[in-house]
């Protein structure tokens, strides 16, 4: 299926893109106007773009229906400061409530049941319930247009972070397993990040992986090993040597029962290697695969 964005309505374009480009982290932004009126609103067009200087960008896009601007944008144009409060699962329904288009002057902190906490460097208040709060100065606001749906990029520099100690690990840094981030998908869909869906992808920092093209043909062209499996095997600096000390009862059983049929033995070895790779046991998988080479 091909979707030509030039041939569909802005609302349909938004639907396709928001379902496809996901999950998106949520910027829960508190801002203030020149009269001291506070606004609190979430935006899923948001991410980190630089660490030196520390820059984040979020986009309070113009409303699709009429191209009008949001209070957050109007505020940062008057007072170029904001606090970005990071959303976790414990506050997601309150955050959604704060996204209602309340009239100017209505306090979303009160409507959504959040507690204000004074920031230390900027005028807008922080959300006390947020486990990570970032005080920011707005360096630039870049408009991508005046039509409905046009992004209004708020380029903000993070000056200071406030991090709840409950999400820190033994090393004093944020423990990803303790901060249950929430992200937006399309429509009413969200996702929650916790230990049940976290996984690691090892990546060499100083040496290059051999690449899938360097894998032995029998492994590279396997009908049982997926692209992910091949990527794991190819993310090594050299093809390992057969380890004479490697002992695995399942491997021995496969060789014993299928040695008279090399084709079937290769399938069983690849099937077993796939299970090992699914468990993150790359070194063991290599030894199993090399037994059939």
N, C-alpha and C positions, 0 to 999 in steps of 0.2 A: 504494500500500500504506500502510495506517495501522497503526502499532504503539502499542497502548495499554499503557503501562508498568504500569498498575495491574492488568493482567490476566496478566502474565507473571512468571516467577520472578526473584529478585534476580540470579541468574547470567545469565539471558537479558538482563535490563536492562543489566547491566554490559557484556555482549558488544555489544549494539546501540550503547550510548553510546561505548564505547571505539573502535569502528570508525568512528563518525560524527564524533566530536570529536577530530580529529587533523590534523596531527601535534602531539604534546605534548612540550615540552622536558623533560629529565630532571634532577631534583634528586638528586645523589649525596651523601647526607647522612651526615656523621660526627658522632656524638654520644657522650656519656659519662655514666655514672651516678655517684651520690654516692660509690661505692666505687672509682671510677676505671676501671671496665670499659668499653671502647670498643665501639661498634657502627658498622657501615658498611652502608648500604642505599640502593638507588635508588627514587625515586618519580616517576611521570609525571604525577600530579596536582600541578602546579607551575607557577608563573609570577610575573612581576613585576607589582606592583599600585600602586606609588607610587615617586616619585623624591625627594620632599621630604615626609616622611622616606623614605629608600630602603627600601621594604618588599617582601619576597617572601613568598609563602605556598606551603607544600606540605602534602600531606595523607596521613599514614600511616593510611589507613582501617582500620576494624575488619575482621578476617578474615570473609569471607562465610560460611564453614562453621559458625562457632560464636560470632562476635561478639567474639572475644578481641582484645586490643590487641598492637601490635608493640613490639619493644624500643626502636625509635627514639622512639615516643611516650612510653613509660615513662621513657626517659632525659631527654627535654627537660622532663618534669614534675618531675624531680629536680634536674637542672642545666639551667637555661634558656639554653643556648648550643648552637650548632651550627656546623659548617662545611659550606657547600654547594659541592661540587666539580662543575664543569660537564663533562658527558660529551661526548667527541668520538669520531670513528670508530676511532681507534687503540686505544681502551680498552673498546669496547662489549661484547666477549665477556667480559672480566673483570668488567665491571659486572653483566652478566647473572648470572654465577656468584655474585656477592656477594648477589644477591637470594634465594638459597636460604635456607630457614628453618632456619638453624643454631641449635643450642641456645644459651641464654643463657651468655655467657662465652667462646664460640668467637670467635676473632678473624678477622673477615672480611678484614682487611688481609692476613693471612697466607694464608687460604684462596683469595683471589682474586689474590694475588701483587702487591699494591700496597705502596708504601713510605710509612711515616708521616713526616710533617714537622711539627714543632711550630708551632702557631699563635702569633701574637704578642699577641693580646688575649683569646682564649677558651681553655678547657681542651681541647675535642676537637681531635685532630690533623687536619692537612690531608692530602689525597692528593697526594703529590709529583708523580705522573705527570699530574695534571690541569693543563691549561694555564690554567685560570681557577679560582681558589679564593676563596671569600667567607667571611670571618669574620662571624658573626652573633650577636646576642643575641635571645632569644625574648621578644617583648613579651607574647604572649598565646597560649593554646591554646583554641580554640573547638570544642566538641564538637557535632556535628550529629545525635547519637543514639547509642544503645547497641546497636542491632541490627547484624547482619552487613552490611558494606558501608558503614556510616555514616562519613562523613568526619570527621576530627579535624584541624582546620585549625591548622597551626603558623604563626603570624604572626611573621615574623622580620625584624629590622632589620639591614641590611648595614652593618657598621662599617668594614671594610677589605677591599680586593680585592688579590689577588696575580695578576698577569698575566704569562705567559711572553712574553719579548721576541720569540720566533719567530713570534708571530701579530700583531705590530704592523706597521703600514704606515709609510710615510715621514713621516707626520704625527704619529707617536708614539701613535696610537689603534689600537684593534682593527681589523684588516682582515678583513672578513667572508669574503673569499676564502681566507684562510689558516686560519681556525678551522672545521674540518669538523664542525659540530655534528651530533649524532645525536638523533632524536626518535622517540617511540613512537607506533605506530598500534594497530590492534586485533590480538588474538591474538599470533602470533609475529612480526608485521611491525614493522619499523623503517624509517626513511628517513635518508639521509645528505645533508647540505647541502654542496655544493662548487660549483666554477665551472661545471660542466656543467648545473646546474639553477637557478642564480641569475639573477634578472632584476630590473630596476628599474621602479618605477611612479612617474613624476614627479607631484608634487602641489604645487599653488600654496600657498605659506605665508602670503602677505599679500593675494592677490587671488583672487576667486572664479572658478571655471570657468563657462562659459556654460550648461552643462547639456545633456543630450541633447534636451530639449524645444525648445531654441533652434536646433538644427541644421536646415538646409534640408530640407523634406519629402522631396525626392528622395534625400538621404543618409540621413535618419532611418529611412526605410521601405525601405531597400535590402535585397534578398534575399541579397546576397553579403557584406555587412559584418556581423560579429558584434556582440554586446553589448560585448565588449572593444574592438573597433575603434571603435565609437561612443563609448565612454567615453574613449578616447584623444583622439579628435577634439574631444569636448566639454570636455576639460580644458584649455581655452584661454580667455583673458579676452575675446577678441573673435574673430569670424570673420575670417580673414586676407583681405587684398585680393589680387586676381590680380597676380602679379609678372611684368611684361613681360620681365624678364631671365631668368626661369626657363626652362631649356632641358633637355629630356629626350628622347633619341632614341626611347624606348619610347612616350612620350606622343605624339610626333609621328607615329609609325607607326600608333598606334591611331586618331588623328584622320584620317589619310590614308586608311586602309582602310575605316573604318566611318562616315565623315561622311555617306554617303547613307542610312544607316540609324540614326537617332538612338537607337532603343531598344537595338540591339546595341552601339552605341558606349558608351552609359551602362553596360551590363553589363561591357564590357571595361575601362572606366575604373575601375569599382568593384573589379573583379578585380585590376587592377594596384595600386590603392590599398591593397587588403587585403594584398598582398605587401609593400608598403612599410611598412605599419603593423606587420606581423609582424617586420620588421627594425628597428623603432623609429624609422622615418623619418617622423615625424608631419607636419613642415612640408612635405616633398615630397608626401606623400599628400594634404594639403589642396590643393596646387596642381593635382594630377591631378584631384581631384574637382571643383574649381571650374571646370576646363576644360569640364566637362559640364553645368554649371548655366546 
